[in-house]
Each structure stands twice: as structure tokens, then as C-alpha cells.
Amino acid sequence: MKHFFLGNVLLAAGILGVGLSGVAVAAEPGAGTAPVLRVGVSPQSPPMIFKEGKNLAGVEVDFAQALGKELGRQIQFVELPWEELINSLVEGKIDMIMSSMSVTRARESRVAFCDPYLRIGQMALVRAEDRYRFILLEGALAKRTIGVKKGTTADLLVQQEFPNAKRKYFKSADDGARALTKKQIDMFITDSTVVSYLEGMYETKSLVKAPMVFSDEVLAWAVRRSDEPLRDAINAFLKKGRENGELTRILKRWIPRLQ
């Protein structure tokens, strides 16, 4: 039997220490000589990074704009499929990743992570009648269909902890939530921030988060391992943002219930 964190979880997230695609976001006046900072994103994880109509929105967008202002560089968002983000960074097609990415040992072997900015966990979005059905019961999930985004920590978690469950992949969290309302899957597992957002968006469809947290993770931005100057500049921005409260203000703008 697998044992997971239980409790009165609001978001299972905490502050640590704390179309725009292809369009440059203006930095401070007089910064025209600084190179554009190409930011890779996969906008399928609200409220962290997603699309509002044709425009990008969310925590990461606001962070990127604040970072560009601090560094005196224009921000150019580059939309990519999630599974292409790290390869694109390593190959020099983008300069950094700001896309709600958890720090893992496998990823650290290929990229350098900046200081983390948010603590999260993996949680399950379920239909209201199933809110308490799967708590601590590995066997109850053995023959269930679990939705995830491919290549995410949720995907790896399901493979490791529930190897007998059937996995179904979705391009976006919203696609997973819709499949859940249609009873095409039994639960959708993703970041706690995303699950809480979806719970609010699909309240009328009776989707809720199950009261368990499967993991303890931190989110951070990634740069190339050779790009120490950029990593140092980003960490200085994060330190300043923690001290003056800017990081908290941006996070709570999109996640009001964040603890």
C-alpha cells in the first residue's frame, strides 16, 4: 500500500522564501542594445501558463515581464510542445524555460535550474462522487484510467506508483478535465496549482480535487548548463523579488488561496 500526504489541503503549494507567441514584450527604455531573451513555454497549465484567446497569460507571463524589466531585455515567448522544451533549450533555440517545470534529477542532468520559486505537489482531479474513493488504496486504481500530460512528473508518478493503471495522455489540463466530465477517465493527475484552478473552472460540472497529495516538488526556471551569467542574473532577480514582495504579489494575483 502506498502512503500519500493527507489533510485539509488548499493548494498543496507554497511560496519558497517567499497571442504573445513570438512577440517581444518591451523592456525598460534605453535597453534596446540588450539581446532579446527567448523564453520557452508550453501554455497548457493554468494558472501558471495558458492561453486567453490568442494571448499568453498566467504566473509565468507576469514573471517573465518582470524579469525582462529587471534585466533590461525584451522577452520573446516561444510556444513549444512540453516534450520539446528541454531539447530546444539544449540546442540553443531558446534561452530559458518558464513553464511550471518541476525540478527532477533527470532534468538536472541536462539543464541548470535557477533557484526554485514555488513548492507544489501532484494531486488528482476527480468527479465529486469519487472525492474519497481512492484514498490510500493502490488496488482501487489498478484497473482505473488515469489521465496525465505526457513527459510530466505526473506521468512518471503514475508509471512508478500505479503501474497497473491505464494511462491516457492529454495535450492540456483542460482536455483532461473535459474527458473527466465525460467519464472517459477516472481521474486526472497534475500539479496542485492546476488542479485547484480546474476545480474552480469546472465547479458546475462537479469536478473536485481529491484530498491527497502524491508528491512534494519545487518549480524552477531552467537555463543551459553553460549559461552561468544568465542563471546568476535570474537568481539575483528572484532574491530581490522575495525581499520586496514582488514574487508573492504575482503568485497571489493568479493563486489567491496560496499559503
Contacts in CASP RR format, 6 or more apart in sequence:
PFRMAT RR
TARGET T0000
AUTHOR 0000-0000-0000
METHOD contacts of the structure
MODEL  1
MKHFFLGNVLLAAGILGVGLSGVAVAAEPGAGTAPVLRVGVSPQSPPMIF
KEGKNLAGVEVDFAQALGKELGRQIQFVELPWEELINSLVEGKIDMIMSS
MSVTRARESRVAFCDPYLRIGQMALVRAEDRYRFILLEGALAKRTIGVKK
GTTADLLVQQEFPNAKRKYFKSADDGARALTKKQIDMFITDSTVVSYLEG
MYETKSLVKAPMVFSDEVLAWAVRRSDEPLRDAINAFLKKGRENGELTRI
LKRWIPRLQ
1 136 0 8 1.000
1 137 0 8 1.000
1 138 0 8 1.000
2 136 0 8 1.000
2 138 0 8 1.000
2 161 0 8 1.000
3 136 0 8 1.000
4 136 0 8 1.000
4 212 0 8 1.000
4 213 0 8 1.000
4 214 0 8 1.000
5 12 0 8 1.000
5 212 0 8 1.000
5 213 0 8 1.000
5 214 0 8 1.000
5 216 0 8 1.000
6 135 0 8 1.000
6 136 0 8 1.000
6 211 0 8 1.000
6 212 0 8 1.000
6 213 0 8 1.000
7 211 0 8 1.000
7 212 0 8 1.000
8 211 0 8 1.000
9 123 0 8 1.000
9 192 0 8 1.000
9 209 0 8 1.000
9 211 0 8 1.000
9 212 0 8 1.000
9 213 0 8 1.000
10 196 0 8 1.000
10 257 0 8 1.000
10 258 0 8 1.000
10 259 0 8 1.000
11 120 0 8 1.000
11 192 0 8 1.000
11 193 0 8 1.000
11 196 0 8 1.000
11 255 0 8 1.000
11 257 0 8 1.000
11 258 0 8 1.000
11 259 0 8 1.000
12 120 0 8 1.000
12 121 0 8 1.000
12 123 0 8 1.000
12 192 0 8 1.000
12 213 0 8 1.000
13 118 0 8 1.000
13 119 0 8 1.000
13 120 0 8 1.000
13 121 0 8 1.000
13 192 0 8 1.000
13 193 0 8 1.000
13 196 0 8 1.000
13 255 0 8 1.000
13 258 0 8 1.000
13 259 0 8 1.000
14 118 0 8 1.000
14 119 0 8 1.000
14 120 0 8 1.000
14 258 0 8 1.000
14 259 0 8 1.000
15 117 0 8 1.000
15 118 0 8 1.000
15 119 0 8 1.000
15 247 0 8 1.000
15 248 0 8 1.000
15 251 0 8 1.000
15 258 0 8 1.000
16 115 0 8 1.000
16 116 0 8 1.000
16 117 0 8 1.000
16 118 0 8 1.000
16 119 0 8 1.000
16 218 0 8 1.000
17 242 0 8 1.000
18 117 0 8 1.000
18 241 0 8 1.000
18 242 0 8 1.000
18 245 0 8 1.000
18 247 0 8 1.000
18 248 0 8 1.000
18 251 0 8 1.000
19 51 0 8 1.000
19 53 0 8 1.000
19 54 0 8 1.000
19 55 0 8 1.000
19 56 0 8 1.000
20 55 0 8 1.000
20 56 0 8 1.000
20 61 0 8 1.000
20 77 0 8 1.000
21 56 0 8 1.000
21 77 0 8 1.000
21 78 0 8 1.000
21 79 0 8 1.000
22 76 0 8 1.000
22 77 0 8 1.000
22 78 0 8 1.000
22 79 0 8 1.000
23 76 0 8 1.000
23 77 0 8 1.000
24 36 0 8 1.000
24 74 0 8 1.000
24 75 0 8 1.000
24 76 0 8 1.000
25 64 0 8 1.000
25 65 0 8 1.000
25 68 0 8 1.000
25 74 0 8 1.000
25 75 0 8 1.000
25 76 0 8 1.000
25 77 0 8 1.000
26 74 0 8 1.000
27 34 0 8 1.000
27 68 0 8 1.000
27 69 0 8 1.000
27 71 0 8 1.000
27 72 0 8 1.000
27 73 0 8 1.000
27 74 0 8 1.000
27 75 0 8 1.000
28 69 0 8 1.000
28 72 0 8 1.000
31 72 0 8 1.000
31 73 0 8 1.000
31 74 0 8 1.000
32 74 0 8 1.000
34 71 0 8 1.000
34 72 0 8 1.000
34 73 0 8 1.000
34 74 0 8 1.000
35 73 0 8 1.000
36 73 0 8 1.000
36 74 0 8 1.000
36 75 0 8 1.000
36 76 0 8 1.000
37 67 0 8 1.000
37 68 0 8 1.000
37 71 0 8 1.000
37 73 0 8 1.000
37 74 0 8 1.000
37 75 0 8 1.000
37 76 0 8 1.000
37 95 0 8 1.000
37 96 0 8 1.000
38 76 0 8 1.000
38 78 0 8 1.000
38 93 0 8 1.000
38 94 0 8 1.000
38 95 0 8 1.000
38 96 0 8 1.000
39 64 0 8 1.000
39 75 0 8 1.000
39 76 0 8 1.000
39 77 0 8 1.000
39 78 0 8 1.000
39 94 0 8 1.000
39 95 0 8 1.000
39 96 0 8 1.000
39 97 0 8 1.000
39 98 0 8 1.000
40 77 0 8 1.000
40 78 0 8 1.000
40 79 0 8 1.000
40 80 0 8 1.000
40 85 0 8 1.000
40 88 0 8 1.000
40 89 0 8 1.000
40 94 0 8 1.000
40 96 0 8 1.000
40 97 0 8 1.000
40 98 0 8 1.000
40 99 0 8 1.000
41 49 0 8 1.000
41 56 0 8 1.000
41 60 0 8 1.000
41 77 0 8 1.000
41 78 0 8 1.000
41 79 0 8 1.000
41 80 0 8 1.000
41 97 0 8 1.000
41 98 0 8 1.000
41 99 0 8 1.000
42 49 0 8 1.000
42 79 0 8 1.000
42 80 0 8 1.000
42 81 0 8 1.000
42 82 0 8 1.000
42 85 0 8 1.000
42 99 0 8 1.000
43 49 0 8 1.000
43 50 0 8 1.000
43 51 0 8 1.000
43 56 0 8 1.000
43 79 0 8 1.000
43 99 0 8 1.000
44 50 0 8 1.000
44 82 0 8 1.000
44 149 0 8 1.000
44 171 0 8 1.000
44 172 0 8 1.000
44 173 0 8 1.000
44 174 0 8 1.000
45 99 0 8 1.000
45 100 0 8 1.000
45 172 0 8 1.000
45 173 0 8 1.000
45 190 0 8 1.000
45 191 0 8 1.000
45 193 0 8 1.000
45 194 0 8 1.000
46 58 0 8 1.000
46 173 0 8 1.000
46 174 0 8 1.000
46 194 0 8 1.000
46 197 0 8 1.000
46 198 0 8 1.000
46 201 0 8 1.000
47 58 0 8 1.000
47 59 0 8 1.000
47 193 0 8 1.000
47 194 0 8 1.000
47 197 0 8 1.000
47 254 0 8 1.000
47 255 0 8 1.000
48 58 0 8 1.000
48 59 0 8 1.000
48 60 0 8 1.000
48 99 0 8 1.000
48 100 0 8 1.000
48 191 0 8 1.000
48 193 0 8 1.000
48 194 0 8 1.000
48 219 0 8 1.000
48 254 0 8 1.000
49 56 0 8 1.000
49 57 0 8 1.000
49 58 0 8 1.000
49 59 0 8 1.000
49 60 0 8 1.000
49 61 0 8 1.000
49 98 0 8 1.000
49 99 0 8 1.000
49 100 0 8 1.000
50 56 0 8 1.000
50 57 0 8 1.000
50 58 0 8 1.000
51 57 0 8 1.000
56 77 0 8 1.000
56 79 0 8 1.000
58 254 0 8 1.000
59 100 0 8 1.000
59 250 0 8 1.000
59 251 0 8 1.000
59 253 0 8 1.000
59 254 0 8 1.000
59 255 0 8 1.000
60 98 0 8 1.000
60 99 0 8 1.000
60 100 0 8 1.000
61 77 0 8 1.000
62 250 0 8 1.000
62 253 0 8 1.000
62 254 0 8 1.000
63 98 0 8 1.000
63 117 0 8 1.000
63 247 0 8 1.000
63 250 0 8 1.000
64 75 0 8 1.000
64 77 0 8 1.000
64 98 0 8 1.000
65 75 0 8 1.000
66 237 0 8 1.000
66 246 0 8 1.000
66 250 0 8 1.000
67 75 0 8 1.000
67 234 0 8 1.000
67 237 0 8 1.000
68 74 0 8 1.000
68 75 0 8 1.000
70 237 0 8 1.000
70 240 0 8 1.000
71 233 0 8 1.000
71 237 0 8 1.000
78 88 0 8 1.000
78 93 0 8 1.000
78 94 0 8 1.000
80 88 0 8 1.000
80 94 0 8 1.000
82 99 0 8 1.000
82 149 0 8 1.000
82 150 0 8 1.000
82 151 0 8 1.000
82 152 0 8 1.000
83 150 0 8 1.000
83 151 0 8 1.000
85 94 0 8 1.000
85 97 0 8 1.000
85 99 0 8 1.000
85 101 0 8 1.000
86 97 0 8 1.000
86 107 0 8 1.000
86 110 0 8 1.000
86 111 0 8 1.000
86 222 0 8 1.000
88 94 0 8 1.000
89 95 0 8 1.000
89 96 0 8 1.000
89 97 0 8 1.000
89 111 0 8 1.000
89 222 0 8 1.000
89 223 0 8 1.000
89 224 0 8 1.000
90 110 0 8 1.000
90 111 0 8 1.000
90 224 0 8 1.000
92 224 0 8 1.000
95 223 0 8 1.000
95 224 0 8 1.000
95 227 0 8 1.000
95 230 0 8 1.000
96 221 0 8 1.000
96 222 0 8 1.000
96 223 0 8 1.000
96 230 0 8 1.000
96 234 0 8 1.000
97 111 0 8 1.000
97 221 0 8 1.000
97 222 0 8 1.000
97 223 0 8 1.000
98 221 0 8 1.000
100 191 0 8 1.000
100 193 0 8 1.000
100 194 0 8 1.000
100 219 0 8 1.000
101 107 0 8 1.000
101 219 0 8 1.000
101 220 0 8 1.000
101 221 0 8 1.000
101 222 0 8 1.000
102 120 0 8 1.000
102 153 0 8 1.000
102 191 0 8 1.000
102 217 0 8 1.000
102 218 0 8 1.000
102 219 0 8 1.000
103 113 0 8 1.000
103 116 0 8 1.000
103 217 0 8 1.000
103 218 0 8 1.000
103 219 0 8 1.000
103 220 0 8 1.000
104 153 0 8 1.000
104 156 0 8 1.000
107 113 0 8 1.000
107 222 0 8 1.000
110 225 0 8 1.000
111 222 0 8 1.000
111 223 0 8 1.000
111 224 0 8 1.000
111 225 0 8 1.000
112 222 0 8 1.000
112 223 0 8 1.000
112 224 0 8 1.000
112 225 0 8 1.000
112 227 0 8 1.000
112 228 0 8 1.000
112 231 0 8 1.000
113 220 0 8 1.000
113 221 0 8 1.000
113 222 0 8 1.000
114 220 0 8 1.000
114 221 0 8 1.000
114 222 0 8 1.000
114 223 0 8 1.000
114 231 0 8 1.000
114 234 0 8 1.000
114 235 0 8 1.000
114 238 0 8 1.000
115 220 0 8 1.000
115 234 0 8 1.000
115 235 0 8 1.000
115 238 0 8 1.000
115 239 0 8 1.000
116 218 0 8 1.000
116 219 0 8 1.000
116 220 0 8 1.000
117 219 0 8 1.000
117 220 0 8 1.000
117 221 0 8 1.000
117 238 0 8 1.000
117 247 0 8 1.000
117 251 0 8 1.000
118 193 0 8 1.000
118 218 0 8 1.000
118 219 0 8 1.000
118 251 0 8 1.000
119 216 0 8 1.000
119 217 0 8 1.000
119 218 0 8 1.000
119 219 0 8 1.000
120 191 0 8 1.000
120 192 0 8 1.000
120 193 0 8 1.000
120 217 0 8 1.000
120 218 0 8 1.000
120 219 0 8 1.000
121 191 0 8 1.000
121 192 0 8 1.000
121 213 0 8 1.000
121 214 0 8 1.000
121 215 0 8 1.000
121 216 0 8 1.000
121 217 0 8 1.000
122 153 0 8 1.000
122 154 0 8 1.000
122 157 0 8 1.000
122 189 0 8 1.000
122 190 0 8 1.000
122 191 0 8 1.000
122 192 0 8 1.000
122 213 0 8 1.000
122 214 0 8 1.000
122 215 0 8 1.000
122 217 0 8 1.000
123 189 0 8 1.000
123 190 0 8 1.000
123 191 0 8 1.000
123 192 0 8 1.000
123 195 0 8 1.000
123 196 0 8 1.000
123 209 0 8 1.000
123 210 0 8 1.000
123 212 0 8 1.000
123 213 0 8 1.000
123 214 0 8 1.000
124 134 0 8 1.000
124 187 0 8 1.000
124 188 0 8 1.000
124 189 0 8 1.000
124 195 0 8 1.000
124 209 0 8 1.000
124 210 0 8 1.000
124 212 0 8 1.000
124 214 0 8 1.000
125 177 0 8 1.000
125 180 0 8 1.000
125 187 0 8 1.000
125 188 0 8 1.000
125 189 0 8 1.000
125 190 0 8 1.000
125 195 0 8 1.000
125 198 0 8 1.000
125 199 0 8 1.000
125 207 0 8 1.000
125 208 0 8 1.000
125 209 0 8 1.000
125 210 0 8 1.000
126 133 0 8 1.000
126 134 0 8 1.000
126 180 0 8 1.000
126 186 0 8 1.000
126 187 0 8 1.000
126 188 0 8 1.000
126 207 0 8 1.000
126 208 0 8 1.000
126 209 0 8 1.000
126 210 0 8 1.000
127 180 0 8 1.000
127 181 0 8 1.000
127 183 0 8 1.000
127 206 0 8 1.000
127 207 0 8 1.000
127 208 0 8 1.000
128 206 0 8 1.000
128 207 0 8 1.000
128 208 0 8 1.000
129 206 0 8 1.000
130 186 0 8 1.000
130 187 0 8 1.000
130 210 0 8 1.000
131 208 0 8 1.000
131 210 0 8 1.000
131 211 0 8 1.000
132 210 0 8 1.000
132 211 0 8 1.000
133 140 0 8 1.000
134 140 0 8 1.000
134 141 0 8 1.000
134 144 0 8 1.000
134 187 0 8 1.000
134 210 0 8 1.000
134 212 0 8 1.000
135 210 0 8 1.000
135 211 0 8 1.000
135 212 0 8 1.000
136 212 0 8 1.000
138 161 0 8 1.000
138 162 0 8 1.000
139 164 0 8 1.000
141 162 0 8 1.000
141 164 0 8 1.000
141 165 0 8 1.000
141 186 0 8 1.000
142 162 0 8 1.000
142 164 0 8 1.000
142 165 0 8 1.000
143 164 0 8 1.000
143 165 0 8 1.000
143 166 0 8 1.000
144 165 0 8 1.000
144 166 0 8 1.000
144 186 0 8 1.000
144 187 0 8 1.000
145 165 0 8 1.000
145 166 0 8 1.000
145 167 0 8 1.000
145 168 0 8 1.000
145 184 0 8 1.000
145 185 0 8 1.000
145 186 0 8 1.000
146 158 0 8 1.000
146 162 0 8 1.000
146 165 0 8 1.000
146 166 0 8 1.000
146 167 0 8 1.000
146 168 0 8 1.000
146 185 0 8 1.000
146 186 0 8 1.000
146 187 0 8 1.000
146 188 0 8 1.000
146 189 0 8 1.000
147 158 0 8 1.000
147 167 0 8 1.000
147 168 0 8 1.000
147 169 0 8 1.000
147 170 0 8 1.000
147 176 0 8 1.000
147 179 0 8 1.000
147 185 0 8 1.000
147 187 0 8 1.000
147 188 0 8 1.000
147 189 0 8 1.000
148 154 0 8 1.000
148 155 0 8 1.000
148 158 0 8 1.000
148 167 0 8 1.000
148 168 0 8 1.000
148 169 0 8 1.000
148 170 0 8 1.000
148 188 0 8 1.000
148 189 0 8 1.000
148 190 0 8 1.000
149 155 0 8 1.000
149 169 0 8 1.000
149 170 0 8 1.000
149 171 0 8 1.000
149 172 0 8 1.000
149 173 0 8 1.000
149 190 0 8 1.000
150 169 0 8 1.000
152 190 0 8 1.000
153 215 0 8 1.000
153 217 0 8 1.000
154 189 0 8 1.000
154 190 0 8 1.000
154 191 0 8 1.000
155 167 0 8 1.000
155 169 0 8 1.000
157 189 0 8 1.000
157 214 0 8 1.000
157 215 0 8 1.000
158 165 0 8 1.000
158 167 0 8 1.000
158 189 0 8 1.000
159 167 0 8 1.000
161 214 0 8 1.000
168 179 0 8 1.000
168 184 0 8 1.000
168 185 0 8 1.000
170 176 0 8 1.000
170 179 0 8 1.000
170 188 0 8 1.000
173 188 0 8 1.000
173 190 0 8 1.000
173 194 0 8 1.000
173 197 0 8 1.000
173 198 0 8 1.000
174 198 0 8 1.000
174 201 0 8 1.000
176 185 0 8 1.000
176 188 0 8 1.000
177 188 0 8 1.000
177 198 0 8 1.000
177 201 0 8 1.000
177 202 0 8 1.000
177 205 0 8 1.000
177 207 0 8 1.000
179 185 0 8 1.000
179 188 0 8 1.000
180 187 0 8 1.000
180 188 0 8 1.000
180 207 0 8 1.000
181 202 0 8 1.000
181 205 0 8 1.000
181 207 0 8 1.000
187 210 0 8 1.000
188 195 0 8 1.000
188 198 0 8 1.000
189 214 0 8 1.000
191 217 0 8 1.000
191 219 0 8 1.000
192 209 0 8 1.000
192 213 0 8 1.000
193 255 0 8 1.000
195 209 0 8 1.000
196 209 0 8 1.000
196 255 0 8 1.000
196 257 0 8 1.000
197 255 0 8 1.000
198 207 0 8 1.000
199 207 0 8 1.000
199 208 0 8 1.000
199 209 0 8 1.000
221 234 0 8 1.000
223 230 0 8 1.000
223 231 0 8 1.000
223 234 0 8 1.000
238 247 0 8 1.000
240 246 0 8 1.000
241 247 0 8 1.000
242 248 0 8 1.000
251 258 0 8 1.000
252 258 0 8 1.000
END
